[in-house]
Amino acid sequence: MAQTQQEIEHGPSDEGESQVVSTLPTREGWWKPFVLFQGCWLTPQAAESVKVAQTKFQPRPDDIILATYPKCGTTWLKALAFTIVHRSRYDVASDDHPLLTRHPQDLVPFIEMPYRYIHPLEELEVLPTPRILTTHLPLALQPSAISTLGCRVVYLCREPKDVLVSTWHYMNKVREDFHIDLEMTFEFFCEGFSIFGPIWEHCLGYWKQSMVEPDRILFLKYNDMMADPIKHVKMLAEFLQVPFSEEEESAGVVEEVVRLCSFNNLKSLPVNSSGAGDRIGDLPMENSAFFRSAKVGDWRDHLTEEMAKKLDSIIVDKLKNSGLVL
Ligand code: A3P
């Protein structure tokens, strides 16, 4: 569809919605209506932002892309990747490590957020190589050059019932005048109607490609990382081509990375427990909202057995024959 003169000259309207996005299927229920953009539920503003990222973002071959579905441990993965990759510059045990004074969300920027039609991509272009960048986009929506240039991707997924509960808590903090109950969040989630959803499409896209390109896409699970963080920190370092030396291992550097990036440590830091940041584009979010309980199996305190069974069976059905178990 042709762009209006207003869009050509100024980009999307104040609401952030061009003619292309305004014709997409729309559904209400979350804090604002979502549109179905290339098979993925987004706010209209996020869809505009993704369009900009898809056409204008210029990957570099040595970019490291951290990819997650929201509430799967993005903040943790950002902290870990930043600490591991930059450990020769920032001593993990030092008193002035950046993680002590900056929110992990701010140390590793998103490709598609804050809204890139308002906040230019140049912010990413000035970052030194190797860049660590994050995305919530499904693989199929990533700017295609990420794959053609062979950029390494770390994907982190999480048990869907825990993602659902985490999402529910988080969404109720998005706007003061918006409240969604757990039952409605559950119904939406089961229908695949959640931000960047459906979650099963998200996980499957990365899973299948990680089978094809295991050296380029590392597929991780939150619960496995929680169970054995040391093993996963070493695995991450290997994959990111900065393995720990024997000297580092015997000096306890791996354990120190785990400790620095642990939930309890990060949650307790003033930079993460107070204040707010405008990371999405139009919504200031409390810094503490990214650190809630980090409890594996937290769904047991929130979902009925019936709800758990229903979501489990949907996930099993959607993942069948893929080899992926969430
Ligand atoms: P809960 O809501 O279950 O507590 P994201 O970073 O993708 O938004 O995911 C947020 C979830 O990761 C929250 O889960 C949060 O508590 C948890 N989390 C944040 N930091 C973490 C860390 N360092 N280690 C483990 N989990 C962490």
py3Dmol code that shows the C-alpha trace and the ligand (Angstrom):
import py3Dmol

protein = """\
ATOM      1  CA  MET A   1       0.000   0.000   0.000  1.00  0.00           C
ATOM      2  CA  ALA A   2       1.334   3.464  -0.889  1.00  0.00           C
ATOM      3  CA  GLN A   3       2.612   5.626   1.947  1.00  0.00           C
ATOM      4  CA  THR A   4       0.874   8.919   2.628  1.00  0.00           C
ATOM      5  CA  GLN A   5       2.862  12.122   2.099  1.00  0.00           C
ATOM      6  CA  GLN A   6       2.857  12.558   5.891  1.00  0.00           C
ATOM      7  CA  GLU A   7       4.476   9.112   6.361  1.00  0.00           C
ATOM      8  CA  ILE A   8       7.037   9.684   3.608  1.00  0.00           C
ATOM      9  CA  GLU A   9       8.103  12.963   5.155  1.00  0.00           C
ATOM     10  CA  HIS A  10       7.716  12.229   8.836  1.00  0.00           C
ATOM     11  CA  GLY A  11       7.377   8.462   9.255  1.00  0.00           C
ATOM     12  CA  PRO A  12       4.393   7.076  11.124  1.00  0.00           C
ATOM     13  CA  SER A  13       1.797   9.348  12.718  1.00  0.00           C
ATOM     14  CA  ASP A  14       2.049  10.444  16.359  1.00  0.00           C
ATOM     15  CA  GLU A  15       0.400   7.184  17.354  1.00  0.00           C
ATOM     16  CA  GLY A  16       3.162   5.427  15.466  1.00  0.00           C
ATOM     17  CA  GLU A  17       0.891   3.767  12.959  1.00  0.00           C
ATOM     18  CA  SER A  18       1.457   3.875   9.205  1.00  0.00           C
ATOM     19  CA  GLN A  19      -1.082   2.813   6.633  1.00  0.00           C
ATOM     20  CA  VAL A  20       0.551  -0.610   6.311  1.00  0.00           C
ATOM     21  CA  VAL A  21       0.215  -1.346  10.012  1.00  0.00           C
ATOM     22  CA  SER A  22      -3.266   0.146  10.267  1.00  0.00           C
ATOM     23  CA  THR A  23      -4.543  -2.505   7.833  1.00  0.00           C
ATOM     24  CA  LEU A  24      -3.220  -5.472   9.869  1.00  0.00           C
ATOM     25  CA  PRO A  25      -5.519  -7.745  11.892  1.00  0.00           C
ATOM     26  CA  THR A  26      -6.041  -6.075  15.266  1.00  0.00           C
ATOM     27  CA  ARG A  27      -7.157  -7.479  18.597  1.00  0.00           C
ATOM     28  CA  GLU A  28      -7.893  -5.764  21.919  1.00  0.00           C
ATOM     29  CA  GLY A  29      -7.371  -7.008  25.438  1.00  0.00           C
ATOM     30  CA  TRP A  30      -3.874  -5.993  26.491  1.00  0.00           C
ATOM     31  CA  TRP A  31      -2.885  -2.474  27.544  1.00  0.00           C
ATOM     32  CA  LYS A  32      -3.333  -1.406  23.942  1.00  0.00           C
ATOM     33  CA  PRO A  33      -4.600  -3.222  20.831  1.00  0.00           C
ATOM     34  CA  PHE A  34      -2.073  -5.569  19.233  1.00  0.00           C
ATOM     35  CA  VAL A  35      -1.615  -6.162  15.516  1.00  0.00           C
ATOM     36  CA  LEU A  36      -0.671  -9.446  13.865  1.00  0.00           C
ATOM     37  CA  PHE A  37       2.509  -8.523  12.008  1.00  0.00           C
ATOM     38  CA  GLN A  38       4.101 -11.301   9.927  1.00  0.00           C
ATOM     39  CA  GLY A  39       2.517 -13.901  12.212  1.00  0.00           C
ATOM     40  CA  CYS A  40       3.627 -12.204  15.452  1.00  0.00           C
ATOM     41  CA  TRP A  41       1.492 -10.170  17.892  1.00  0.00           C
ATOM     42  CA  LEU A  42       2.961  -6.716  18.464  1.00  0.00           C
ATOM     43  CA  THR A  43       1.761  -3.276  19.418  1.00  0.00           C
ATOM     44  CA  PRO A  44       1.331  -1.112  16.302  1.00  0.00           C
ATOM     45  CA  GLN A  45       4.314   0.938  17.454  1.00  0.00           C
ATOM     46  CA  ALA A  46       6.484  -2.143  17.850  1.00  0.00           C
ATOM     47  CA  ALA A  47       5.429  -3.294  14.378  1.00  0.00           C
ATOM     48  CA  GLU A  48       6.584   0.040  12.962  1.00  0.00           C
ATOM     49  CA  SER A  49       9.819  -0.328  14.854  1.00  0.00           C
ATOM     50  CA  VAL A  50      10.371  -3.843  13.535  1.00  0.00           C
ATOM     51  CA  LYS A  51       9.807  -2.605   9.983  1.00  0.00           C
ATOM     52  CA  VAL A  52      12.574  -0.062  10.501  1.00  0.00           C
ATOM     53  CA  ALA A  53      14.891  -2.681  12.015  1.00  0.00           C
ATOM     54  CA  GLN A  54      14.211  -5.129   9.195  1.00  0.00           C
ATOM     55  CA  THR A  55      15.116  -2.619   6.509  1.00  0.00           C
ATOM     56  CA  LYS A  56      17.727  -0.385   8.139  1.00  0.00           C
ATOM     57  CA  PHE A  57      19.607  -2.350  10.801  1.00  0.00           C
ATOM     58  CA  GLN A  58      23.094  -3.209   9.580  1.00  0.00           C
ATOM     59  CA  PRO A  59      24.497  -6.282  11.300  1.00  0.00           C
ATOM     60  CA  ARG A  60      28.225  -6.973  11.533  1.00  0.00           C
ATOM     61  CA  PRO A  61      29.499 -10.551  11.121  1.00  0.00           C
ATOM     62  CA  ASP A  62      30.812 -10.625  14.694  1.00  0.00           C
ATOM     63  CA  ASP A  63      27.625  -9.308  16.295  1.00  0.00           C
ATOM     64  CA  ILE A  64      26.301 -11.466  19.113  1.00  0.00           C
ATOM     65  CA  ILE A  65      22.529 -11.606  19.166  1.00  0.00           C
ATOM     66  CA  LEU A  66      20.713 -12.568  22.359  1.00  0.00           C
ATOM     67  CA  ALA A  67      17.215 -13.699  21.451  1.00  0.00           C
ATOM     68  CA  THR A  68      14.382 -14.378  23.872  1.00  0.00           C
ATOM     69  CA  TYR A  69      10.658 -14.480  24.188  1.00  0.00           C
ATOM     70  CA  PRO A  70       9.769 -11.846  26.845  1.00  0.00           C
ATOM     71  CA  LYS A  71      10.057 -12.999  30.485  1.00  0.00           C
ATOM     72  CA  CYS A  72      12.325 -15.936  29.664  1.00  0.00           C
ATOM     73  CA  GLY A  73      15.379 -14.477  31.412  1.00  0.00           C
ATOM     74  CA  THR A  74      16.511 -11.772  28.997  1.00  0.00           C
ATOM     75  CA  THR A  75      17.890  -9.633  31.828  1.00  0.00           C
ATOM     76  CA  TRP A  76      19.961 -12.512  33.153  1.00  0.00           C
ATOM     77  CA  LEU A  77      21.275 -13.449  29.721  1.00  0.00           C
ATOM     78  CA  LYS A  78      22.231  -9.836  29.049  1.00  0.00           C
ATOM     79  CA  ALA A  79      24.163  -9.677  32.324  1.00  0.00           C
ATOM     80  CA  LEU A  80      25.939 -12.971  31.652  1.00  0.00           C
ATOM     81  CA  ALA A  81      26.885 -12.273  28.045  1.00  0.00           C
ATOM     82  CA  PHE A  82      28.107  -8.766  28.870  1.00  0.00           C
ATOM     83  CA  THR A  83      30.197  -9.991  31.805  1.00  0.00           C
ATOM     84  CA  ILE A  84      31.700 -12.929  29.893  1.00  0.00           C
ATOM     85  CA  VAL A  85      32.527 -11.062  26.682  1.00  0.00           C
ATOM     86  CA  HIS A  86      33.929  -7.941  28.363  1.00  0.00           C
ATOM     87  CA  ARG A  87      35.799  -9.619  31.234  1.00  0.00           C
ATOM     88  CA  SER A  88      39.259  -8.629  30.001  1.00  0.00           C
ATOM     89  CA  ARG A  89      38.139  -4.996  30.050  1.00  0.00           C
ATOM     90  CA  TYR A  90      35.984  -5.154  33.192  1.00  0.00           C
ATOM     91  CA  ASP A  91      37.402  -7.413  35.868  1.00  0.00           C
ATOM     92  CA  VAL A  92      34.513  -9.550  37.074  1.00  0.00           C
ATOM     93  CA  ALA A  93      35.394  -9.009  40.742  1.00  0.00           C
ATOM     94  CA  SER A  94      36.140  -5.292  40.523  1.00  0.00           C
ATOM     95  CA  ASP A  95      34.271  -2.687  42.567  1.00  0.00           C
ATOM     96  CA  ASP A  96      33.503  -0.661  39.475  1.00  0.00           C
ATOM     97  CA  HIS A  97      32.093  -3.373  37.252  1.00  0.00           C
ATOM     98  CA  PRO A  98      29.363  -1.775  35.054  1.00  0.00           C
ATOM     99  CA  LEU A  99      26.742  -4.205  36.371  1.00  0.00           C
ATOM    100  CA  LEU A 100      27.074  -2.647  39.814  1.00  0.00           C
ATOM    101  CA  THR A 101      25.834   0.711  38.612  1.00  0.00           C
ATOM    102  CA  ARG A 102      23.863   0.036  35.431  1.00  0.00           C
ATOM    103  CA  HIS A 103      20.735  -2.012  34.850  1.00  0.00           C
ATOM    104  CA  PRO A 104      21.522  -5.097  32.726  1.00  0.00           C
ATOM    105  CA  GLN A 105      18.752  -4.016  30.352  1.00  0.00           C
ATOM    106  CA  ASP A 106      20.728  -0.848  29.621  1.00  0.00           C
ATOM    107  CA  LEU A 107      24.083  -2.536  29.039  1.00  0.00           C
ATOM    108  CA  VAL A 108      22.853  -4.552  26.072  1.00  0.00           C
ATOM    109  CA  PRO A 109      20.443  -2.702  23.747  1.00  0.00           C
ATOM    110  CA  PHE A 110      17.578  -4.179  21.783  1.00  0.00           C
ATOM    111  CA  ILE A 111      17.643  -4.077  17.991  1.00  0.00           C
ATOM    112  CA  GLU A 112      13.950  -3.212  17.794  1.00  0.00           C
ATOM    113  CA  MET A 113      13.469  -1.209  20.976  1.00  0.00           C
ATOM    114  CA  PRO A 114      12.976   1.532  22.007  1.00  0.00           C
ATOM    115  CA  TYR A 115      10.779   2.215  19.030  1.00  0.00           C
ATOM    116  CA  ARG A 116      13.246   2.590  16.196  1.00  0.00           C
ATOM    117  CA  TYR A 117      11.138   4.916  14.120  1.00  0.00           C
ATOM    118  CA  ILE A 118      11.542   7.453  16.943  1.00  0.00           C
ATOM    119  CA  HIS A 119      14.917   6.457  18.399  1.00  0.00           C
ATOM    120  CA  PRO A 120      17.319   6.048  15.482  1.00  0.00           C
ATOM    121  CA  LEU A 121      19.389   2.943  14.915  1.00  0.00           C
ATOM    122  CA  GLU A 122      22.553   5.078  14.911  1.00  0.00           C
ATOM    123  CA  GLU A 123      22.770   4.352  18.642  1.00  0.00           C
ATOM    124  CA  LEU A 124      23.705   0.797  17.654  1.00  0.00           C
ATOM    125  CA  GLU A 125      26.069   1.815  14.881  1.00  0.00           C
ATOM    126  CA  VAL A 126      28.456   3.613  17.221  1.00  0.00           C
ATOM    127  CA  LEU A 127      28.913   0.601  19.504  1.00  0.00           C
ATOM    128  CA  PRO A 128      32.372  -1.003  19.378  1.00  0.00           C
ATOM    129  CA  THR A 129      32.864  -4.477  17.922  1.00  0.00           C
ATOM    130  CA  PRO A 130      31.925  -7.112  19.006  1.00  0.00           C
ATOM    131  CA  ARG A 131      28.467  -5.755  19.680  1.00  0.00           C
ATOM    132  CA  ILE A 132      26.113  -7.635  21.974  1.00  0.00           C
ATOM    133  CA  LEU A 133      22.529  -6.945  20.948  1.00  0.00           C
ATOM    134  CA  THR A 134      19.173  -8.315  22.013  1.00  0.00           C
ATOM    135  CA  THR A 135      15.946  -9.100  20.234  1.00  0.00           C
ATOM    136  CA  HIS A 136      12.525 -10.404  21.183  1.00  0.00           C
ATOM    137  CA  LEU A 137      11.768 -11.076  17.530  1.00  0.00           C
ATOM    138  CA  PRO A 138      10.946 -14.559  16.275  1.00  0.00           C
ATOM    139  CA  LEU A 139      13.700 -15.863  14.008  1.00  0.00           C
ATOM    140  CA  ALA A 140      11.597 -15.391  10.889  1.00  0.00           C
ATOM    141  CA  LEU A 141      11.198 -11.662  11.633  1.00  0.00           C
ATOM    142  CA  GLN A 142      14.862 -10.945  12.319  1.00  0.00           C
ATOM    143  CA  PRO A 143      16.591  -8.666   9.823  1.00  0.00           C
ATOM    144  CA  SER A 144      17.717 -11.251   7.251  1.00  0.00           C
ATOM    145  CA  ALA A 145      21.362 -10.130   7.152  1.00  0.00           C
ATOM    146  CA  ILE A 146      21.817 -11.494  10.697  1.00  0.00           C
ATOM    147  CA  SER A 147      21.616 -14.958   9.210  1.00  0.00           C
ATOM    148  CA  THR A 148      23.393 -14.301   5.921  1.00  0.00           C
ATOM    149  CA  LEU A 149      26.351 -12.718   7.721  1.00  0.00           C
ATOM    150  CA  GLY A 150      26.486 -15.671  10.104  1.00  0.00           C
ATOM    151  CA  CYS A 151      26.033 -13.684  13.340  1.00  0.00           C
ATOM    152  CA  ARG A 152      26.002 -15.922  16.377  1.00  0.00           C
ATOM    153  CA  VAL A 153      22.675 -16.136  18.201  1.00  0.00           C
ATOM    154  CA  VAL A 154      22.034 -17.269  21.767  1.00  0.00           C
ATOM    155  CA  TYR A 155      18.400 -18.202  22.313  1.00  0.00           C
ATOM    156  CA  LEU A 156      17.005 -18.605  25.814  1.00  0.00           C
ATOM    157  CA  CYS A 157      13.615 -20.209  26.377  1.00  0.00           C
ATOM    158  CA  ARG A 158      11.695 -21.027  29.548  1.00  0.00           C
ATOM    159  CA  GLU A 159       8.983 -23.329  30.803  1.00  0.00           C
ATOM    160  CA  PRO A 160       5.788 -21.756  29.335  1.00  0.00           C
ATOM    161  CA  LYS A 161       3.692 -21.874  32.541  1.00  0.00           C
ATOM    162  CA  ASP A 162       6.381 -19.894  34.369  1.00  0.00           C
ATOM    163  CA  VAL A 163       6.585 -17.493  31.417  1.00  0.00           C
ATOM    164  CA  LEU A 164       2.836 -17.004  31.615  1.00  0.00           C
ATOM    165  CA  VAL A 165       2.919 -16.176  35.330  1.00  0.00           C
ATOM    166  CA  SER A 166       5.914 -13.881  34.907  1.00  0.00           C
ATOM    167  CA  THR A 167       4.165 -12.137  31.997  1.00  0.00           C
ATOM    168  CA  TRP A 168       1.013 -11.655  34.041  1.00  0.00           C
ATOM    169  CA  HIS A 169       2.888  -9.967  36.891  1.00  0.00           C
ATOM    170  CA  TYR A 170       4.858  -7.793  34.492  1.00  0.00           C
ATOM    171  CA  MET A 171       1.890  -6.726  32.363  1.00  0.00           C
ATOM    172  CA  ASN A 172       0.093  -5.461  35.426  1.00  0.00           C
ATOM    173  CA  LYS A 173       2.952  -3.019  35.915  1.00  0.00           C
ATOM    174  CA  VAL A 174       2.969  -1.672  32.385  1.00  0.00           C
ATOM    175  CA  ARG A 175       0.370   1.016  33.033  1.00  0.00           C
ATOM    176  CA  GLU A 176      -1.267   2.208  36.238  1.00  0.00           C
ATOM    177  CA  ASP A 177      -4.712   2.300  34.629  1.00  0.00           C
ATOM    178  CA  PHE A 178      -4.452  -1.198  33.143  1.00  0.00           C
ATOM    179  CA  HIS A 179      -5.204  -4.396  34.978  1.00  0.00           C
ATOM    180  CA  ILE A 180      -5.510  -7.862  33.507  1.00  0.00           C
ATOM    181  CA  ASP A 181      -6.520 -10.889  35.564  1.00  0.00           C
ATOM    182  CA  LEU A 182      -4.681 -14.181  35.468  1.00  0.00           C
ATOM    183  CA  GLU A 183      -7.586 -16.025  33.829  1.00  0.00           C
ATOM    184  CA  MET A 184      -7.676 -13.628  30.889  1.00  0.00           C
ATOM    185  CA  THR A 185      -3.876 -13.661  30.559  1.00  0.00           C
ATOM    186  CA  PHE A 186      -4.065 -17.455  30.534  1.00  0.00           C
ATOM    187  CA  GLU A 187      -6.741 -17.549  27.810  1.00  0.00           C
ATOM    188  CA  PHE A 188      -4.790 -15.125  25.635  1.00  0.00           C
ATOM    189  CA  PHE A 189      -1.564 -17.045  26.154  1.00  0.00           C
ATOM    190  CA  CYS A 190      -3.212 -20.345  25.245  1.00  0.00           C
ATOM    191  CA  GLU A 191      -4.466 -18.747  22.031  1.00  0.00           C
ATOM    192  CA  GLY A 192      -0.985 -17.489  21.208  1.00  0.00           C
ATOM    193  CA  PHE A 193      -2.239 -13.924  21.718  1.00  0.00           C
ATOM    194  CA  SER A 194       0.580 -12.439  23.775  1.00  0.00           C
ATOM    195  CA  ILE A 195       3.272  -9.918  23.005  1.00  0.00           C
ATOM    196  CA  PHE A 196       5.748 -11.423  20.491  1.00  0.00           C
ATOM    197  CA  GLY A 197       3.554 -14.556  20.554  1.00  0.00           C
ATOM    198  CA  PRO A 198       2.654 -17.224  19.979  1.00  0.00           C
ATOM    199  CA  ILE A 199       5.386 -18.484  22.306  1.00  0.00           C
ATOM    200  CA  TRP A 200       5.494 -21.920  20.620  1.00  0.00           C
ATOM    201  CA  GLU A 201       6.207 -20.383  17.210  1.00  0.00           C
ATOM    202  CA  HIS A 202       8.952 -18.315  18.811  1.00  0.00           C
ATOM    203  CA  CYS A 203      10.713 -21.282  20.420  1.00  0.00           C
ATOM    204  CA  LEU A 204      10.220 -23.599  17.448  1.00  0.00           C
ATOM    205  CA  GLY A 205      11.751 -21.185  14.944  1.00  0.00           C
ATOM    206  CA  TYR A 206      15.001 -20.951  16.906  1.00  0.00           C
ATOM    207  CA  TRP A 207      14.962 -24.630  17.893  1.00  0.00           C
ATOM    208  CA  LYS A 208      14.678 -25.896  14.332  1.00  0.00           C
ATOM    209  CA  GLN A 209      17.379 -23.554  13.069  1.00  0.00           C
ATOM    210  CA  SER A 210      19.666 -24.457  15.980  1.00  0.00           C
ATOM    211  CA  MET A 211      19.498 -28.066  14.719  1.00  0.00           C
ATOM    212  CA  VAL A 212      20.552 -26.902  11.252  1.00  0.00           C
ATOM    213  CA  GLU A 213      23.244 -24.469  12.436  1.00  0.00           C
ATOM    214  CA  PRO A 214      24.405 -25.610  15.880  1.00  0.00           C
ATOM    215  CA  ASP A 215      27.609 -23.576  15.604  1.00  0.00           C
ATOM    216  CA  ARG A 216      25.642 -20.390  14.953  1.00  0.00           C
ATOM    217  CA  ILE A 217      22.601 -20.770  17.197  1.00  0.00           C
ATOM    218  CA  LEU A 218      22.944 -21.866  20.812  1.00  0.00           C
ATOM    219  CA  PHE A 219      19.602 -22.965  22.264  1.00  0.00           C
ATOM    220  CA  LEU A 220      19.378 -22.664  26.049  1.00  0.00           C
ATOM    221  CA  LYS A 221      16.700 -23.349  28.651  1.00  0.00           C
ATOM    222  CA  TYR A 222      16.222 -21.166  31.733  1.00  0.00           C
ATOM    223  CA  ASN A 223      15.540 -24.065  34.095  1.00  0.00           C
ATOM    224  CA  ASP A 224      18.694 -25.894  32.967  1.00  0.00           C
ATOM    225  CA  MET A 225      20.718 -22.742  33.544  1.00  0.00           C
ATOM    226  CA  MET A 226      19.226 -22.315  37.008  1.00  0.00           C
ATOM    227  CA  ALA A 227      20.068 -25.952  37.805  1.00  0.00           C
ATOM    228  CA  ASP A 228      23.693 -25.707  36.670  1.00  0.00           C
ATOM    229  CA  PRO A 229      24.797 -22.115  36.051  1.00  0.00           C
ATOM    230  CA  ILE A 230      28.519 -22.943  36.078  1.00  0.00           C
ATOM    231  CA  LYS A 231      28.202 -25.410  33.229  1.00  0.00           C
ATOM    232  CA  HIS A 232      26.145 -22.914  31.218  1.00  0.00           C
ATOM    233  CA  VAL A 233      28.478 -19.987  31.817  1.00  0.00           C
ATOM    234  CA  LYS A 234      31.345 -22.085  30.460  1.00  0.00           C
ATOM    235  CA  MET A 235      29.190 -23.177  27.524  1.00  0.00           C
ATOM    236  CA  LEU A 236      28.273 -19.563  26.777  1.00  0.00           C
ATOM    237  CA  ALA A 237      31.909 -18.478  26.886  1.00  0.00           C
ATOM    238  CA  GLU A 238      32.914 -21.279  24.483  1.00  0.00           C
ATOM    239  CA  PHE A 239      30.099 -20.432  22.107  1.00  0.00           C
ATOM    240  CA  LEU A 240      30.943 -16.726  22.201  1.00  0.00           C
ATOM    241  CA  GLN A 241      34.562 -17.661  21.382  1.00  0.00           C
ATOM    242  CA  VAL A 242      35.958 -16.344  24.650  1.00  0.00           C
ATOM    243  CA  PRO A 243      36.482 -19.602  26.598  1.00  0.00           C
ATOM    244  CA  PHE A 244      37.793 -19.462  30.154  1.00  0.00           C
ATOM    245  CA  SER A 245      41.482 -20.250  30.438  1.00  0.00           C
ATOM    246  CA  GLU A 246      42.750 -22.817  32.914  1.00  0.00           C
ATOM    247  CA  GLU A 247      44.134 -19.975  35.021  1.00  0.00           C
ATOM    248  CA  GLU A 248      40.753 -18.289  35.084  1.00  0.00           C
ATOM    249  CA  GLU A 249      39.023 -21.513  36.030  1.00  0.00           C
ATOM    250  CA  SER A 250      41.390 -22.207  38.876  1.00  0.00           C
ATOM    251  CA  ALA A 251      41.131 -18.610  40.049  1.00  0.00           C
ATOM    252  CA  GLY A 252      37.341 -19.032  40.354  1.00  0.00           C
ATOM    253  CA  VAL A 253      36.388 -16.560  37.610  1.00  0.00           C
ATOM    254  CA  VAL A 254      33.500 -18.741  36.380  1.00  0.00           C
ATOM    255  CA  GLU A 255      31.993 -18.870  39.886  1.00  0.00           C
ATOM    256  CA  GLU A 256      32.469 -15.102  40.164  1.00  0.00           C
ATOM    257  CA  VAL A 257      30.538 -14.533  36.905  1.00  0.00           C
ATOM    258  CA  VAL A 258      27.716 -16.706  38.238  1.00  0.00           C
ATOM    259  CA  ARG A 259      27.667 -14.795  41.526  1.00  0.00           C
ATOM    260  CA  LEU A 260      27.798 -11.333  39.958  1.00  0.00           C
ATOM    261  CA  CYS A 261      24.916 -12.143  37.594  1.00  0.00           C
ATOM    262  CA  SER A 262      22.851 -14.104  40.086  1.00  0.00           C
ATOM    263  CA  PHE A 263      19.284 -13.049  40.734  1.00  0.00           C
ATOM    264  CA  ASN A 264      19.881 -12.305  44.424  1.00  0.00           C
ATOM    265  CA  ASN A 265      22.938 -10.203  43.744  1.00  0.00           C
ATOM    266  CA  LEU A 266      21.463  -8.172  40.893  1.00  0.00           C
ATOM    267  CA  LYS A 267      18.106  -7.707  42.616  1.00  0.00           C
ATOM    268  CA  SER A 268      19.793  -6.283  45.711  1.00  0.00           C
ATOM    269  CA  LEU A 269      21.713  -3.576  43.856  1.00  0.00           C
ATOM    270  CA  PRO A 270      20.258  -0.052  44.196  1.00  0.00           C
ATOM    271  CA  VAL A 271      20.393   0.467  40.432  1.00  0.00           C
ATOM    272  CA  ASN A 272      18.033  -2.469  39.961  1.00  0.00           C
ATOM    273  CA  SER A 273      15.817  -2.038  43.006  1.00  0.00           C
ATOM    274  CA  SER A 274      14.811   1.595  42.558  1.00  0.00           C
ATOM    275  CA  GLY A 275      14.066   4.049  39.782  1.00  0.00           C
ATOM    276  CA  ALA A 276      12.559   3.460  36.373  1.00  0.00           C
ATOM    277  CA  GLY A 277      13.635   3.479  32.751  1.00  0.00           C
ATOM    278  CA  ASP A 278      11.894   4.139  29.452  1.00  0.00           C
ATOM    279  CA  ARG A 279      13.151   1.143  27.534  1.00  0.00           C
ATOM    280  CA  ILE A 280      10.200   0.247  25.391  1.00  0.00           C
ATOM    281  CA  GLY A 281       9.578   3.597  23.785  1.00  0.00           C
ATOM    282  CA  ASP A 282       6.559   5.027  25.544  1.00  0.00           C
ATOM    283  CA  LEU A 283       6.341   3.285  28.874  1.00  0.00           C
ATOM    284  CA  PRO A 284       8.607   3.943  31.834  1.00  0.00           C
ATOM    285  CA  MET A 285       9.016   0.652  33.691  1.00  0.00           C
ATOM    286  CA  GLU A 286      10.292   0.237  37.245  1.00  0.00           C
ATOM    287  CA  ASN A 287      13.810  -1.178  37.255  1.00  0.00           C
ATOM    288  CA  SER A 288      12.745  -3.686  39.903  1.00  0.00           C
ATOM    289  CA  ALA A 289      10.047  -5.142  37.599  1.00  0.00           C
ATOM    290  CA  PHE A 290      12.731  -7.207  35.871  1.00  0.00           C
ATOM    291  CA  PHE A 291      13.609  -8.957  39.140  1.00  0.00           C
ATOM    292  CA  ARG A 292      10.588 -10.630  40.715  1.00  0.00           C
ATOM    293  CA  SER A 293      11.095 -14.118  42.178  1.00  0.00           C
ATOM    294  CA  ALA A 294      13.099 -16.127  39.618  1.00  0.00           C
ATOM    295  CA  LYS A 295      11.453 -19.220  41.070  1.00  0.00           C
ATOM    296  CA  VAL A 296      11.453 -22.324  38.914  1.00  0.00           C
ATOM    297  CA  GLY A 297       7.925 -23.757  39.028  1.00  0.00           C
ATOM    298  CA  ASP A 298       6.376 -20.549  40.382  1.00  0.00           C
ATOM    299  CA  TRP A 299       3.294 -21.415  38.299  1.00  0.00           C
ATOM    300  CA  ARG A 300       2.316 -23.912  41.002  1.00  0.00           C
ATOM    301  CA  ASP A 301       1.424 -20.985  43.282  1.00  0.00           C
ATOM    302  CA  HIS A 302      -0.820 -19.393  40.653  1.00  0.00           C
ATOM    303  CA  LEU A 303      -2.354 -21.831  38.180  1.00  0.00           C
ATOM    304  CA  THR A 304      -4.988 -24.460  38.882  1.00  0.00           C
ATOM    305  CA  GLU A 305      -4.227 -28.035  37.903  1.00  0.00           C
ATOM    306  CA  GLU A 306      -6.735 -27.701  35.101  1.00  0.00           C
ATOM    307  CA  MET A 307      -5.021 -24.603  33.710  1.00  0.00           C
ATOM    308  CA  ALA A 308      -1.634 -26.288  33.899  1.00  0.00           C
ATOM    309  CA  LYS A 309      -2.914 -29.358  32.072  1.00  0.00           C
ATOM    310  CA  LYS A 310      -4.533 -27.277  29.346  1.00  0.00           C
ATOM    311  CA  LEU A 311      -1.423 -25.224  28.635  1.00  0.00           C
ATOM    312  CA  ASP A 312       0.813 -28.315  28.822  1.00  0.00           C
ATOM    313  CA  SER A 313      -1.300 -30.124  26.262  1.00  0.00           C
ATOM    314  CA  ILE A 314      -1.325 -27.128  23.906  1.00  0.00           C
ATOM    315  CA  ILE A 315       2.462 -26.888  24.105  1.00  0.00           C
ATOM    316  CA  VAL A 316       2.950 -30.635  23.610  1.00  0.00           C
ATOM    317  CA  ASP A 317       0.665 -30.510  20.595  1.00  0.00           C
ATOM    318  CA  LYS A 318       2.363 -27.485  19.053  1.00  0.00           C
ATOM    319  CA  LEU A 319       5.852 -28.924  19.560  1.00  0.00           C
ATOM    320  CA  LYS A 320       5.058 -32.465  18.483  1.00  0.00           C
ATOM    321  CA  ASN A 321       7.598 -34.119  16.184  1.00  0.00           C
ATOM    322  CA  SER A 322      10.069 -31.268  16.745  1.00  0.00           C
ATOM    323  CA  GLY A 323      12.160 -32.962  19.435  1.00  0.00           C
ATOM    324  CA  LEU A 324      11.786 -29.844  21.594  1.00  0.00           C
ATOM    325  CA  VAL A 325      10.474 -30.247  25.138  1.00  0.00           C
ATOM    326  CA  LEU A 326       9.834 -27.071  27.124  1.00  0.00           C
TER     327      LEU A 326
END
"""
ligand_1 = """\
27
A3P
P 9.921 -14.112 37.380
O 8.870 -13.119 37.002
O 9.431 -15.520 37.281
O 10.543 -13.831 38.691
P 13.047 -11.059 31.322
O 14.383 -10.604 31.777
O 13.063 -11.809 30.025
O 12.056 -9.954 31.368
O 12.572 -12.173 32.359
C 12.250 -11.802 33.675
C 12.286 -13.052 34.540
O 13.654 -13.413 34.767
C 11.665 -12.782 35.885
O 11.086 -14.018 36.296
C 12.892 -12.403 36.699
O 12.717 -12.507 38.086
C 13.912 -13.387 36.174
N 15.306 -12.942 36.391
C 15.781 -11.682 36.352
N 17.099 -11.671 36.621
C 17.466 -12.952 36.817
C 18.711 -13.575 37.151
N 19.823 -12.869 37.326
N 18.726 -14.908 37.273
C 17.612 -15.645 37.109
N 16.410 -15.101 36.820
C 16.326 -13.782 36.666
"""
view = py3Dmol.view(width=600, height=400)
view.addModel(protein, "pdb")
view.setStyle({"model": 0}, {"cartoon": {"style": "trace"}})
view.addModel(ligand_1, "xyz")
view.setStyle({"model": 1}, {"stick": {}})
view.zoomTo()
view.show()
